Amino acid sequence: MKTAIKVIGTLKEAGFQAYMVGGAVRDFLLGKTPHDIDVASSASPEQVKAYFKRTIDTGIEHGTVLVLLGGEGIEVTTFRTEGSYSDNRRPDSVEFVQSLEEDLKRRDFTINAMAMTEYLDIIDPFGGKDDLQKQIIRAVGDPDQRFQEDALRMLRAVRFSGQLHFVIDVETVSSIRRHAQLIRSIAVERLKSEMDKIFVNPFTRKSMDYLRDTTLTQYLPAGYLFEIDWTQYTPTGKAVYGWFYLLYKQSKSFSEVSDYRFSNEEKRLIEKSLELARLEFWDQWTIYQYSIDQLEMASCVTGKNMDPAVAKEQLPIQSKSDLAASGRDLMQWSENRPGPWLKIWIEKMEKLVIYGELRNDKELIKDWFVNEYRRHT
């Protein structure tokens, strides 16, 4: 917050208006430490750049410049109003203005439409502070207009309900129901980002109830999958767990949610965790084959009482590279060339070491291998 106050001070000394805005103000009033503090100012992007040595044009066409100061980055956006939203996603035009209130009125919810001075005084033209106290999520002005401007705001309302444990205002909920089909116009990357945040919220179940009740599930990709009972869901802090959970509970495969464009790492984690969770029996070899993240996710839904990290540490080796003998050693001892046989024998060696039937010692492994190899060839 100190860096944002310095930025505001510089702009005000130059004769411009400048305030902290958005989620940082909301979090400050909730007694939380604000992160990613944004500043709104009457200064144009060019004027902002003139008063700071280091800036990045992160969204200059929409009036946003990232100011780099004291090792931090503060986004400064010029007061603006927005034109029509023909695609229900982004404004067709942006007009810079000199009025803070005009800037705040374009925002999504009253709790996000407050500003704060460098002296921590609150400017609240739309009753956001009162809604914070009442724990209500209410659209700024006409909810129909807000959601027609950017349909993702409907999903953001749902997300905030679980993030803050607030209720959504009745008129706002009704408007979401009327416009739920507009969510189809939103890019899946933006949809996934909001769903990820819902899955790590402390009150995911509340958000998922709203998701169903507002009929948004009818228009989201694979939306029917979200309509399960979430009472047993406990957030782990990892968004991927939510996707895994809903697939596991409905015996579905990853392909059911692939439209959301997961990273290769996320896809592998979900698929391997589903595979693991459906195994009836876990032993040392199971623990060895799967990662800590996969073991954690699968143990959450299967009720297995284990600490994957501890279980891993108790194994004689953690990976093939820990084996005292390598494939090259096996080829030397067998005087054989590389081939499918090598993979088979390495796995035999791994299993014996993992199960404690063969000590991870090169000479002992050599004795075992030479005897067994001769016996089988």
TANORVEN-V852400 format. One record per residue. N is the residue number from 0. SS is DSSP state (~ for helix, > for strand, _ for the rest). PHI is phi as a letter, one per 20 degrees, with the letter a starting at -180 (NA if undefined). D_LAST is the distance of its C-alpha to the last C-alpha in Angstrom with 1 decimal. Layout:
BEGIN
N|SS|PHI|D_LAST  N|SS|PHI|D_LAST
END
This chain:
BEGIN
0|_|NA|72.4  1|~|f|74.2  2|~|f|72.8  3|~|f|74.0  4|~|f|77.4  5|~|f|77.6  6|~|f|76.9  7|~|f|79.6  8|~|f|82.0  9|~|f|81.5  10|~|f|82.2  11|~|f|85.2  12|~|f|86.7  13|_|e|86.5  14|_|n|88.5  15|_|d|85.8  16|_|e|84.9  17|>|b|81.4  18|>|b|79.8  19|>|f|76.5  20|>|c|75.5  21|_|m|72.9  22|~|f|70.2  23|~|f|71.0  24|~|f|74.5  25|~|g|73.3  26|~|f|70.8  27|~|f|73.5  28|~|f|75.8  29|_|e|73.0  30|_|n|72.7  31|_|e|69.3  32|_|f|68.5  33|_|f|68.7  34|_|c|65.9  35|_|l|66.0  36|_|f|69.8  37|>|d|71.5  38|>|c|74.9  39|>|d|77.4  40|>|b|80.2  41|_|f|83.2  42|_|f|82.0  43|_|f|80.4  44|~|g|77.0  45|~|f|78.6  46|~|f|80.9  47|~|g|78.0  48|~|f|76.2  49|~|f|79.4  50|~|d|79.7  51|_|c|76.1  52|_|f|74.3  53|_|c|70.8  54|>|b|70.3  55|>|c|67.7  56|>|e|68.7  57|>|f|66.4  58|>|a|68.6  59|~|f|71.7  60|~|f|72.6  61|~|d|73.0  62|_|n|74.8  63|>|d|71.9  64|>|c|71.3  65|>|e|68.9  66|>|e|70.8  67|>|e|68.7  68|>|b|70.6  69|_|l|69.6  70|_|m|65.9  71|>|c|66.3  72|>|d|66.7  73|>|d|69.6  74|>|f|70.0  75|>|d|73.7  76|>|c|74.7  77|>|f|78.2  78|_|g|80.2  79|>|b|79.7  80|>|d|80.3  81|>|c|78.2  82|_|f|79.1  83|_|f|77.8  84|_|d|74.2  85|_|f|73.7  86|_|d|69.9  87|_|l|70.1  88|_|c|67.9  89|_|b|69.8  90|_|f|73.5  91|_|f|74.8  92|_|b|76.9  93|>|c|77.6  94|>|c|81.1  95|>|f|81.6  96|_|c|84.5  97|_|d|86.4  98|_|d|86.3  99|~|f|83.8  100|~|f|84.6  101|~|f|83.9  102|~|f|80.5  103|~|f|79.7  104|_|f|80.8  105|_|e|78.0  106|_|f|75.4  107|_|f|73.4  108|>|c|74.5  109|~|g|77.4  110|~|f|75.3  111|~|d|73.9  112|_|d|77.3  113|_|d|78.8  114|>|c|79.5  115|>|c|80.0  116|_|f|82.2  117|_|f|81.3  118|_|e|83.4  119|_|m|81.2  120|_|e|84.0  121|>|e|82.7  122|>|d|83.9  123|_|c|83.3  124|_|f|85.2  125|_|c|83.2  126|_|m|83.0  127|~|f|79.4  128|~|f|80.3  129|~|f|81.8  130|~|f|78.8  131|~|f|76.5  132|~|f|78.6  133|~|e|78.5  134|_|l|74.8  135|>|c|75.2  136|>|d|73.5  137|_|c|76.2  138|>|f|76.2  139|_|f|78.8  140|_|m|81.7  141|_|e|80.9  142|~|f|77.3  143|~|g|77.3  144|~|f|78.0  145|~|f|75.4  146|~|f|72.6  147|~|f|73.7  148|~|f|73.6  149|_|b|70.0  150|_|f|68.1  151|~|f|65.5  152|~|g|68.2  153|~|f|67.8  154|~|f|64.2  155|~|f|65.4  156|~|f|68.0  157|~|f|65.2  158|~|f|63.1  159|~|f|66.1  160|~|f|66.8  161|~|e|63.5  162|~|f|63.6  163|~|d|67.1  164|_|m|67.4  165|_|d|70.4  166|>|e|71.8  167|>|e|72.4  168|_|g|76.1  169|~|g|77.1  170|~|f|78.4  171|~|f|75.3  172|~|f|73.1  173|~|f|75.3  174|~|f|75.1  175|~|f|71.3  176|~|f|71.3  177|~|f|73.6  178|~|d|71.6  179|~|g|68.0  180|~|f|67.1  181|~|f|67.7  182|~|f|64.5  183|~|f|62.8  184|~|e|64.3  185|_|e|62.4  186|_|f|59.3  187|~|f|56.1  188|~|f|55.4  189|~|f|58.7  190|~|f|58.1  191|~|f|54.7  192|~|g|56.3  193|~|f|58.8  194|~|f|56.3  195|~|g|54.2  196|~|f|57.3  197|~|f|58.1  198|~|f|54.6  199|~|d|55.2  200|_|f|58.8  201|_|f|59.8  202|_|c|61.2  203|~|g|58.8  204|~|g|59.9  205|~|f|63.5  206|~|f|62.5  207|~|f|60.4  208|~|f|63.3  209|~|f|65.5  210|~|g|63.0  211|~|f|63.1  212|~|f|66.9  213|_|e|67.8  214|_|m|65.8  215|~|f|63.8  216|~|f|60.6  217|~|f|61.9  218|_|d|61.8  219|_|e|58.8  220|_|g|55.5  221|_|l|53.5  222|~|g|56.6  223|~|f|56.1  224|~|f|53.1  225|~|f|55.5  226|_|e|57.5  227|_|d|55.6  228|_|f|56.7  229|_|e|56.3  230|_|f|57.6  231|_|e|54.2  232|_|e|53.4  233|_|c|53.5  234|_|g|53.4  235|_|d|50.9  236|_|n|52.3  237|_|d|49.6  238|~|f|50.7  239|~|f|47.3  240|~|f|47.2  241|~|f|50.1  242|~|f|48.3  243|~|f|45.2  244|~|g|47.4  245|~|f|49.2  246|~|f|46.1  247|~|f|44.4  248|~|f|47.6  249|_|d|47.8  250|_|l|44.1  251|_|d|44.3  252|_|e|41.9  253|~|g|42.6  254|~|g|43.8  255|~|f|46.9  256|~|d|48.2  257|~|f|46.7  258|~|f|50.2  259|~|e|51.0  260|_|l|48.9  261|_|f|46.7  262|_|f|44.9  263|~|f|41.1  264|~|f|40.8  265|~|f|43.0  266|~|f|41.2  267|~|f|37.7  268|~|f|39.3  269|~|f|40.9  270|~|f|37.9  271|~|f|35.4  272|~|f|38.1  273|~|f|38.7  274|~|g|35.0  275|~|f|34.8  276|~|f|38.2  277|_|e|37.0  278|_|f|34.0  279|_|f|35.0  280|_|c|33.0  281|_|d|32.6  282|_|c|30.5  283|~|g|29.2  284|~|f|26.6  285|~|f|29.5  286|~|f|31.7  287|~|f|29.1  288|~|f|28.5  289|_|d|32.2  290|_|f|35.0  291|~|g|38.0  292|~|f|40.3  293|~|f|38.1  294|~|f|37.9  295|~|f|41.7  296|~|f|42.7  297|~|f|40.5  298|~|f|41.6  299|~|f|45.2  300|~|e|45.1  301|~|e|42.9  302|_|m|44.9  303|_|f|42.0  304|_|e|43.7  305|_|b|41.5  306|_|d|41.9  307|~|g|39.0  308|~|f|39.6  309|~|f|39.6  310|~|f|36.5  311|~|f|34.7  312|~|f|35.9  313|_|f|34.5  314|_|f|30.9  315|_|f|28.9  316|_|c|28.2  317|_|d|30.1  318|_|b|27.6  319|~|g|24.4  320|~|f|26.5  321|~|e|27.2  322|_|f|23.6  323|_|f|23.5  324|_|c|20.3  325|_|d|20.0  326|~|f|17.6  327|~|f|18.7  328|~|f|17.6  329|~|f|14.0  330|~|f|13.9  331|~|f|15.6  332|~|f|13.3  333|~|e|10.1  334|_|l|12.3  335|_|d|11.3  336|_|e|14.2  337|_|f|15.6  338|_|r|14.6  339|~|g|14.4  340|~|g|11.0  341|~|f|13.3  342|~|f|15.8  343|~|f|13.7  344|~|f|12.5  345|~|f|16.1  346|~|f|17.5  347|~|g|15.4  348|~|f|16.8  349|~|g|20.2  350|~|f|20.5  351|~|f|19.8  352|~|f|22.4  353|~|f|24.8  354|_|e|24.8  355|_|m|25.3  356|_|e|22.3  357|_|b|21.1  358|_|f|23.8  359|_|f|24.0  360|_|c|23.8  361|~|f|21.7  362|~|f|21.0  363|~|f|20.1  364|~|f|17.8  365|~|f|16.1  366|~|g|15.8  367|~|f|14.3  368|~|f|11.8  369|~|g|10.6  370|~|f|10.3  371|~|f|8.7  372|~|f|6.2  373|~|f|5.3  374|~|f|5.8  375|~|d|3.8  376|_|c|0.0
END
